[in-house]
Amino acid sequence: MSDHRAGADTGAGAGSGADSGARAKAGAETGAKTGAKTGGRAWGLPAAFLLGWALLALAAPWLPLTPDAVDLPGILAGPGPGSPLGNDDLGRPILDRLLVGARIAFVVSFGVVALSTVIGVLIGGVGAFAGGWVDLFLVRLIDVFLAFPGILLAIALAGILGPGIDNLILALSATGWVGYARLTRAQILTLKERDHVLAARALGVGPGRILVRHLLPLALAPLIVEATFGVAGVVVAEAGLSFLGLGVQPPQASWGSMIREGVGYMLVAPHLVLAPGIAIAAVVFAINLLGDRLRDWLDVRQAE
């Protein structure tokens, strides 16, 4: 009798364990499905918003926009049927100027990030791979640039070079390459002693080919993430320099210059500041969301 009872208890325990395992498996599958849906939303929303920003920026020259058209009766007019975002202090449509400003922000941000990445990867990669006095000199050069606040140095360079989109890109790139150089140097230092690099050296492969073919591809993941966040930083920096009058000059529209022109009318026409301010915040927020998701996706340790 006791043997039968023990067997029944054992069978019940086994059944309970099987049920627990089934529930755990079902929970894991549900969590995976939920994570996949959440991950899809995390990708989709910022990516769709940034894609819209890019399309509007690229298509702006061919859209029927009149950012400089003056409407004297519509000065400081609020949002309405004829002007969805209202007019500024000269009667110009804010929506049209906002779209033109989106193109300026897009061109400057991606231009600065591209130029800064090329300069930073070149300096950091050459220094880390060469080593010795070359690496020491380039590290000291990076330290010199890090000793100055980046935005103040950009303001000084923009003031020296003068206003304009080209000079704005050069001024921001002159300070933006430092982060990419430090990141590239750190990555190359950890990669250059790997077996495939040592084998390439033993086979007589040149240093330039080793750097380009065997080292930089392995360092791309963190550089892509850094460049993503860099775009958000440049959008804010461009708006700041334009707000100070060192970026895009009137009558050309820029988000920063639109905020500067609307500051004096905050009490009577807050839409002059709210429209470009919300545009900057939305673009930066979407870029940061996309960068966070991209960093998690490229993180091998988290994926495991």
Buried (B, 14 or more C-beta within 10 A) or exposed (E): EEEEEEEEEEEEEEEEEEEEEEEEEEEEEEEEEEEEEEEEEBBEBBBEBBEEBBEBBEEBEEEEBEBBEEBEEBBBBEBEEEBEBBBBBBBBBBBBBBBBBBBBBBBBBBBBBBBBBEBBBBBBBBBBBBEEEEBEEBBEBBEEBEEEEBBEBBBBBBBEBEBBBEBBBBBBBBBBBBBBBBBBBBBBBEBBEEEEBEEBBEEEBEEEEBBEEBBBEBBEBBBBBBBBBBBBBBBBBBBBBBBBBBBBBEEBBBBBBBBBBBEEBEEEBBBBBBBBBEBBEEBBEBBBBBBBBBBEBBEEEEEE
